[in-house]
Amino acid sequence: MPNCISRNVIRLAFLGDVFLGKQPAKLSSSLYEILNRCDQVIANLETPICKPSPIKSSKILLRSDPGTEKILPDWGITAVTFANNHIFDHGETGFKATCEALNIQRIRFAGAGMNRMDAARPLFFEIGSLRIAIIACTEYGTQAQVATANTPGCHHLDFPDIAAQIRYLKQKVNIVIVTPHWGYCDYSYPPQEVVENGEKLLEAGADMVIGHHSHVVQGMNQRKSGQFIAYSLGDFYFGDYDFRGHKVSATGENAKGVCLIVELSANMFPKVQKIYTRQHTDYIALDVDIEKRENEFQERSAPLHDLFNYPNYWREVVRKRLCRRLAYWMNPFNWKQMKLATFNALWIMIKQQIVSKM
C-alpha cells in the first residue's frame, strides 16, 4: 500500500483509463516509486473483471480475466472509478464479479451501482486533517449504461442534480473532486459542451475536475482560486483487445498518459504536478521525452485559457478532422475498409460541424 511521508501534506495521484486485458503490464521502478509515495492512487477502471459471457453487441466489449485485478495493488492503486461506458459490458453479473474481485484486493470503488442512489455514492477519504469526496460520473454521450431508481448503471453527469450534490458535499468535506467520463474518443481537445459543463462544475463548488474517455491526453485550465479542470488524462494502461477479428493495441497517442499528483494541506494552495507516462509492450514507464510532452501539453492547454473564443477554436478542430477523414475515404484503395460504423462516424462529425455553426 502507498506510504504517506507526511501528514501535513496529502498526496493524491490520478491516473487515466485502465483496461487490464489478459496479461497486465508491470510498472517501471521509477514510476512505482512516485505512486508509492502517494496517500491515494485513483484510476478509471474501464473494464469488468469477469468470466466470458454470451453478450453480443456492435460496440466494443471489454473484459479482463479474473485474477488480473491483483496487479492493481502492485501498481499502488487504492481506488477506482466505475462511471464509464464499459463497466457494464458483461451485464449485471460481470459488474458484481468486478466488485467482488476488488473487495478482495481492498480496492475501493465508486461511480456505478445497482440503482441511482448506489451509483451516486462518492468516494470518501479522511487523511490527516482533510476530508475529501470524489464524485465519479459519466455523460450519456459516452454510451454508458446510466443507473435509474430501480436498475443498475453509472452515475449520470446531469445538471442541476450534480451541482446540488457538489454543494451538499462542500458542507461536509474540505475538498470535492469530480471525475467525469465525457467527450469524444481520440480528440486532442474537449468538445465545447464539455468545457461548458466543466465550468458549471467549478461554479457549483468543485475544487478539481479530472476527466477521461478520450484515450488521448487533453489540456488543463486552472483558475486563480486554485480550482482546475484536467479534461482527460489519456490512457494509463490499455491492454490488447479483439475487435471484429483483429487485435487492437495501444500505439501512438493512445500509449501516452499523464498522471496528476495533487498535493493538499489545510493551509496550502493546491499544487499540481504532471507525470508523463508511456505504455510499452510489457511495462509502463515514465516518458523520457519530458520536454516534448510538456510542450505538447501546453499547446493543448492554451486554447482552453480563452473560454470566450474556445467555441470558434472547437469548430475549427472539428472542420479539420472532418476534412482529413473525407480525404482518406475519397481514396478508392481505402473503400474496402468501409463499414456502417464508418459512415455513422462521418455523419456524427458532419452534424457536429453543422450544430457548431448554429
N, C-alpha and C positions, 0 to 999 in steps of 0.2 A: 504494500500500500504506500502511496505517496507520503513523504515526511514533511511536516511543516517546520521550517527552520526558524520561524519567529511568529509569536502570537500577535505582535504589533502590526505586522504586515501580512495580509492574506493574499495568497496567490491562487488564482483560478486560471485553468487552461481550457480553451475552447477549440475543439477540432471539427473539421468539416464532415462530409458524408463518409460513412464506413459501410462497406459490403465485404463480409468475411469470405464468402465463397466456400471452396473446398479445403484450401491449404493456405491459411493466412500468413502474411509475411512477418518477419521479425523487425524490430527496431534496431537502428544503429545505436551503439553505446552512447554517443554524444546526445542523440535525441532522447534516449531513455533518461539520461541524467537530468535533462531540462524538465521533462514531465514529472520525474520523481521528486523534484523539489517543490511541486505544487500541492496545495491542500486538496483541491478537487480538480479532476480532469473530466470534462464533459464532451461527448461526441454525439453526432446524429447517427443512430443505428438504422440504416436503410435496408433492412432485411429481416424477415422472420428466420428464426433458427429452429428448424423442424425437419421431420422426415418428409419425403416426397408425397405430394397429394395429387389427386386426379383433376385438379382445377385446370381449366384451359381458358386462354384469353388471347386477344390480339395484341395486348400490351406486353411489355417485357415483364416476366415474372421472376423475381429474385428469390433465392432461398440459400441459406447457409447450412452446412451439415451440422447435426448435433455434435457437440464437443468443441466446435470452433470457438465457442464463447470463452473457453479457457484462456485464450490469448489476450482477452481484454484486460484482465488484471496485470498481465505481463507488460502490457503497453502503459500501465499506470492509470487506465480509465476507471473511474469510480462511479460514473452515472452516464446514462444515455437518454436521448430524446427519441420519442416514437412518432411524433406528428409528421408523417411523410407519406408519400404515395406508394410505398412498398411494404410497410409493416403488416398489412393485411393481404398480401399477395397469395397466401395459402389459407385464407379464411380465419374464422374464429379459432379453429383448432391450432393452426400454426401460430397465431398470436399468443394463445395460452401456453403453448410449449415454449415460446420465447421467454415469456415472463417467468416460467418455472426454471428455465436454464439460468437466467440472470440472477434470480433469487439465490440459487445455489452458490453462485460466484460472488454474492453480496454486492451486486451492482444495482444501483437504484435506477428507476426509470420514470418517465412522465410523458404526457402528450397524447396518450391513447388509452382507451379503457372499454369496459363493457357497456357503458352508457355515457351520455353527455357529461354528467357530473363527475364521473370517474375519470374521463379523459381530460377534463379541465383542471384536475388537481395538480398544483405546481410541485416542483422540487423545492424542498426547504433545507437550508444549511445554516447551522449556527456554529460559527468559528470565531473563537476569541470573543470580542465584544460586538461582532457583527452578525446580524440575521439577514439572510439572503434568500430571495424567492426567484425561481426560474420558471417562466411560463413557456411551454412548448406548444406551438400551434401551426396550422397549415392553411393555405388557400384552397378553395375549391378547384381553382385553375390547374393545380398540380395533378388532378385526377385522384386525389386521396379519398379514401373512404372516411366520411365525416360521421361522428357519433350523433345519435339522436337521443331523446329521452329514454328510449327502450331498446336501442340497438347499438352494437359496438362500433367503434371507429375512432377517429382522431379529433383532437380539439380544433375547432374552427377559428381562423383569424377573421372574426366578424365584428364589425362596429355597429352599435356602440357597446356591445357586451364586453369585448376585450378591454376597452377603455375603462369600463366600470370595474372589471377585475383588477386592473392595474391600480386604480385609485383606492380600492379596498385594501389591497396588499400593502400599499405605501403607508397605511396606518398601522400595519403590523410588523413590518420589517424595515431594515435600513436601506437595502438595495433590491430593486426589482429589475430583472433581466428578462427580455423576451427573445426567444429563438424561433423565428418564423421560417417555415419551408415555403418558398414563394418564387415568383418569376418564371423565367423560361430556361430550359437546358441549353448549355453551350453558348450563352450570350456573355460577353465580357462586361456588359453594362446592364444595370437593372431596368426593367420597364418603368415607364412614367408612373403607373399606378402603384408600383412597389415603393418608389421614392415617396409618393404622397402618403401611403399607408405608414411608412416608416416615420415620417414626421408626425403623423397622428399619434403613434405610439409614444414618441417622446413628449408630445404635448400632454398626453394623459398622465405622464409622470414616470415612464420607464427610464431607468438610468442608462441602460445599454440595450441595443437591438443587434443581435448577432445571427445572421441568416445563412441559409444554404439552399440547395436544389439545382443551381445552375451547373454544377460539376466543373466549373472553372472559377478561378479567383476573381472577384469583383472588388471595387474600391470601397473607400470608407470616408465618412464625413463626421467630424467631431465639432460640437458646439463649444462656445467659450465657457459654458457652465460645466463642461466635462462630459455631458451626455454624448453618446456617439452611436452611429449605425455602421456596422460592417455588413455589407449587403450579401456577400457569400464568401465562405472560407474555402470553396472548392472541395476537392476530394482529399481526405487524409489517406484512406486506403480503399480501393475499389478492385476487388478480385475479378478474375476472368468469369464470364458468364456466356451462356449459349443463347443466340437469338436467330431463329429461322435456320437452324442447322449450322450456324457459323459461330466460332469462338470470338468474343469481343474482349480486348484487353485495354487497360488504361494506358494511353500514349499521349504524347504532346501536352496540350493544355490540361487534359484530364489527369495527367500524372503529377500535376503540381498542386500543392495546397499551401495554406497559410494557417499557422497555429497562433491564436491570440493568447498572450499571457497578460492577465489583468491583475495589477497589484492594488489592493484596497486597504485602507485603515480608517479608523473613526475620524481622524483629523487630517486626511491626506487627499489631495486631488487625485482621482484615478489615473494610474499610469498604465499605458498600453504598450506592450512590446510585441512586435511581429516576428514570428519564427517561420522562415520559409522552408517547406519540406518538398521532397520529391519521392515518388514511388518508383522503385525499380522492380525487377522481375521477382525477387525473393526477399526484399528488405525495403524499409522506409528510412530515409536519412535526411539530414539537413542538406539543403541545396547549397552547393559550393559556389554558385554564381550569385552571390548575395547582391552585388551592385546592380546587376541586370534585373533581378527580381524586384528590387526596391524601386528602380526607375519605372518598371512596368506597373507596379502598384500605384505609384504616384500619378502616372499617366491615366490610369483608370479612375483614380480618385478625383482628379482635377475638375471634370465636368460636374461632379456632384457637389462641389462647393458653391456653385452658382445655380440655386434652385429655380430662380426666375427664368433662366434661359435653358434649363435642362429639357423641357418638352421639345424644343427645337432640335437639341442635340440628339434626343432619343429618336425623333423622326428620321434624322439622317442616318443613324445606326441601322434602323430597320430598312431604309431605302437601299443602302449599300449592300446589306446582306441579301436582300431580295434580288438585286442586280447580279450578284455573284451566283446565286442559285439558278437564276434564269439562264445565265451564260453557260453554266455547267450542263444544264439539261437541254440546251439547244445543240449540244454536240451529239450527233447520231450515235457515236460509239458508247455513250452512256445510257442510251434508251433501254437497253436490255436489263438495266438495273432498276428501272421504274416499277414502283408498286403503288397500290392505292394510298398507302401511308405517305408516299412522296407527294402526291397531288394534294392530299389533305394538309401537309405541312406548308406547301406553297400557297394554298388558299388562305391558311391562317396568317401567313406573312403579308399577303395582299390586303387582307382585312385590317391588319394592324396598321398598315400604311394609310388605308382609307380613313379609319377611325381617327388616327393621329392628326389628320388634316381638318377634321370637323370642328 
